[in-house]
Amino acid sequence: MNMEVEQVMCAAERISLIEECNAFIAAQPVRSARTARVGVALPIDKDELNAAIMGSGIAGFDASMSKRSKRIVKNTYMYADLAALLKYPAASQKEQRYNEFMRLMTLAGWFAFSQPYNRYQAESQKVTMDNIALSIIHGAVGAAVGQGQAALKVLSTVADSTMEALKNEPEALALFEKNSKKAEGGNFCMTSALQDAEGGITMAVAAVQYFAKAQQTKVLFVEWAPTSVEVYNGAATMEMDEEDYLIAEPLIVKALTALREKALSIEFGPKA
């Protein structure tokens, strides 16, 4: 894996770059969103469960994680994802959007080891997007540095159990499908996170974008023929100490508050 090279910067520079991003976000026309309902009113986000849908993102949390750590993952992910999408909305800008997402995660306080954005090569005649995401995240975990094998196994296990649980959560799945599908295909991200004894957070990320000749009614848990869909992916593992986030937190929370209707999140699964 290649280490992101522009990660070590002073606090003032990080704040300046986040403020620059926030100014860009504030300048974008945001249409008034309708009240978010997926079958019934979405539950209040309490950071108590072990998985969540964050827009087009699927997040899995190990039982080791505190509410505070889950909130950090959600806030930084949603901020980077929304801002990158606003800046690079076109389907042709998939690589720029992923790189901007990674840049903003770094500014938020994550220390990232990232694989290049590339085209996914299917190894079978039938694929499912859920299995593609899991294979990407397993690959990212396998290439991770600085973590023991036990921790790496936890990240893979969390990803597997989160995707399996999502099958039985119609409200969460409906929100994901609504946010991940586009006319020409779709994009989504999957994350798996854990917390160590000192409070440090480790997260594996798989970003997927696909272009389909014919859009299916579902994204996950259905078979796609590799000849009918082009899939691109990026992957990374990230580490964070909470102190690195504190500098950026007020600015990120401020931006998310303004975009809260676009940053919908729903928890699912049993309590961690």
C-alpha positions in Angstrom: 0.0 0.0 0.0 1.1 3.5 -0.6 1.0 5.9 2.3 -0.9 9.1 1.7 2.0 11.6 1.5 0.3 14.9 2.4 -0.8 13.9 5.9 1.6 15.7 8.2 0.6 19.3 8.4 0.2 21.9 11.1 -3.1 22.5 12.8 -3.5 25.9 11.3 -3.1 24.5 7.8 -5.7 21.8 8.4 -8.1 24.3 9.8 -7.6 26.6 6.8 -8.2 23.8 4.3 -11.3 22.7 6.1 -12.6 26.2 6.3 -12.0 26.5 2.5 -14.0 23.3 1.9 -16.8 24.6 4.2 -17.0 27.8 2.2 -17.3 25.8 -1.0 -20.1 23.7 0.6 -22.0 26.8 1.8 -21.9 28.3 -1.7 -23.6 25.3 -3.3 -27.3 25.5 -3.9 -29.0 22.9 -1.7 -32.6 22.0 -2.5 -34.9 21.6 0.4 -35.1 18.0 1.2 -38.4 16.2 1.8 -38.9 14.7 5.2 -36.9 11.5 5.3 -39.1 8.5 5.6 -38.3 4.9 4.7 -41.5 3.0 5.4 -41.7 4.7 8.9 -39.9 7.5 10.5 -36.2 6.8 10.9 -35.0 6.1 14.5 -33.0 8.7 16.4 -29.3 8.2 15.8 -27.9 7.3 19.2 -24.7 5.5 18.2 -25.8 2.5 20.3 -26.0 -0.2 17.6 -23.2 -2.0 15.8 -24.0 -0.9 12.2 -25.3 2.0 10.3 -26.3 3.3 6.9 -24.7 6.8 6.3 -26.2 8.0 3.0 -24.7 5.6 0.5 -22.2 4.2 3.1 -22.5 1.0 5.1 -20.6 1.1 8.4 -19.9 -1.8 10.7 -18.6 -1.2 14.3 -16.9 -3.7 16.6 -18.2 -4.2 20.1 -15.0 -2.5 21.3 -16.1 0.9 20.1 -17.6 3.6 22.3 -20.4 5.9 21.3 -17.9 8.6 20.9 -15.7 6.6 18.5 -18.8 5.6 16.4 -19.7 9.3 16.2 -16.2 10.2 15.0 -16.4 7.6 12.3 -19.9 8.8 11.2 -19.1 12.5 11.2 -15.8 12.3 9.4 -17.2 9.8 6.8 -20.4 11.8 6.1 -18.5 15.1 5.9 -15.9 13.8 3.4 -18.4 11.9 1.4 -20.9 14.8 1.0 -18.2 17.4 0.3 -16.5 15.2 -2.3 -19.8 14.5 -4.0 -20.7 18.2 -4.1 -17.3 19.0 -5.6 -17.2 16.2 -8.1 -20.8 15.1 -8.9 -20.3 13.7 -12.5 -20.0 10.0 -13.1 -16.8 10.7 -15.1 -15.2 12.3 -12.0 -15.2 9.1 -10.0 -11.5 9.1 -9.4 -11.3 12.8 -8.4 -14.2 12.2 -6.0 -12.5 9.3 -4.3 -9.2 11.3 -4.0 -11.1 14.3 -2.6 -12.8 11.9 -0.1 -9.4 10.6 1.0 -8.0 14.2 1.3 -10.8 15.3 3.5 -10.6 12.2 5.7 -6.9 13.1 6.2 -7.8 16.7 7.1 -10.3 15.3 9.6 -7.6 13.5 11.4 -7.2 10.1 9.8 -3.8 8.7 9.0 -4.5 6.7 5.8 -2.8 4.0 3.8 -4.5 3.9 0.4 -4.6 1.7 -2.6 -4.9 3.4 -6.1 -8.4 3.8 -7.6 -8.7 1.2 -10.3 -11.1 -1.0 -12.3 -12.3 -4.1 -10.5 -11.6 -7.4 -12.2 -14.2 -10.0 -11.6 -13.1 -13.6 -11.3 -16.4 -15.3 -12.0 -19.3 -15.1 -14.5 -21.7 -13.8 -11.9 -21.0 -11.2 -9.2 -22.9 -9.4 -6.5 -22.0 -5.9 -5.3 -22.1 -7.0 -1.7 -19.4 -9.7 -2.4 -17.4 -7.2 -4.4 -17.4 -4.7 -1.5 -16.4 -7.5 1.0 -13.6 -8.7 -1.3 -12.2 -5.2 -1.5 -12.4 -4.5 2.2 -10.8 -7.9 2.9 -8.0 -7.0 0.5 -7.5 -3.6 2.3 -7.4 -5.3 5.7 -4.9 -8.0 4.4 -2.5 -5.2 3.3 -2.8 -3.2 6.4 0.3 -2.3 8.4 0.8 -1.6 12.1 -2.0 -3.9 13.3 -1.8 -7.4 14.8 -3.5 -10.3 13.1 -6.2 -10.4 15.8 -7.2 -6.8 15.0 -7.2 -7.4 11.3 -9.4 -10.5 11.7 -11.9 -8.4 13.7 -12.2 -5.9 10.8 -12.9 -8.6 8.3 -15.4 -10.3 10.7 -17.2 -7.0 11.4 -17.6 -6.4 7.6 -19.0 -9.8 7.0 -21.5 -9.7 9.9 -22.6 -6.2 8.9 -23.4 -7.1 5.4 -25.2 -10.2 6.5 -27.3 -8.2 9.0 -28.2 -5.7 6.4 -30.1 -8.4 4.5 -32.7 -8.5 7.3 -33.0 -4.8 7.8 -35.5 -3.5 5.2 -35.6 0.1 6.4 -31.8 0.4 6.4 -31.5 -1.4 3.0 -34.2 0.9 1.5 -32.3 4.0 2.6 -29.1 2.6 1.2 -30.7 1.7 -2.2 -32.2 5.2 -2.4 -28.9 7.0 -1.9 -26.6 4.7 -3.8 -28.4 4.3 -7.1 -28.0 6.7 -10.0 -29.4 6.7 -13.5 -26.3 5.3 -15.0 -25.3 3.0 -12.2 -24.4 3.9 -8.7 -21.7 4.2 -6.0 -21.4 3.2 -2.4 -18.8 2.7 0.4 -18.4 0.2 3.1 -16.4 0.7 6.3 -15.4 -1.6 9.2 -14.0 -0.1 12.4 -12.6 -1.1 15.8 -11.1 0.6 18.8 -8.0 -0.5 20.7 -7.4 -0.4 24.4 -5.8 3.1 24.2 -8.8 4.5 22.4 -7.3 4.6 18.9 -9.6 3.8 16.0 -8.8 1.7 13.0 -11.0 1.6 10.0 -11.0 -0.3 6.7 -12.7 1.4 3.7 -14.0 0.0 0.4 -15.3 2.4 -2.2 -17.3 1.0 -5.1 -18.7 2.7 -8.3 -20.4 0.8 -11.1 -21.8 1.7 -14.5 -24.6 -0.6 -15.7 -26.0 -1.1 -19.2 -29.4 -1.8 -17.5 -30.0 -0.7 -14.0 -31.4 -3.4 -11.7 -34.0 -2.7 -9.1 -31.6 -3.6 -6.3 -27.8 -2.9 -5.8 -26.9 -5.5 -3.2 -27.8 -9.2 -2.9 -28.6 -9.6 -6.6 -26.4 -11.1 -9.3 -24.7 -9.0 -12.0 -23.1 -10.3 -15.2 -19.6 -8.9 -15.4 -20.2 -8.2 -19.1 -23.1 -5.9 -18.2 -21.4 -3.7 -15.6 -18.2 -1.9 -15.1 -17.0 -1.7 -11.5 -14.3 0.7 -10.1 -12.9 0.6 -6.6 -10.7 2.3 -4.1 -9.6 0.9 -0.8 -7.8 2.1 2.3 -7.1 1.4 6.0 -7.1 4.4 8.4 -6.0 5.0 11.9 -6.9 7.9 14.2 -6.2 9.2 17.7 -9.1 11.3 19.0 -6.8 14.2 19.7 -6.2 14.5 15.9 -9.9 14.9 15.3 -10.5 17.5 18.0 -8.9 20.3 16.0 -11.3 19.7 13.1 -14.4 18.6 15.0 -16.1 22.1 15.4 -15.8 22.9 11.7 -17.0 19.4 10.6 -20.0 19.4 12.9 -20.9 22.9 11.8 -20.9 21.9 8.1 -22.8 18.7 8.8 -25.5 20.6 10.8 -26.1 22.7 7.7 -26.3 19.6 5.5 -28.0 17.3 8.0 -31.0 16.6 5.7 -28.5 15.3 3.2 -26.5 13.4 5.8 -29.2 10.9 6.8 -28.0 8.0 9.0 -29.9 5.0 10.3 -28.6 2.4 12.7 -29.4 -1.3 12.5 -28.3 -4.6 14.1 -28.2 -5.5 17.8 -26.5 -3.4 20.4 -22.7 -3.7 20.4 
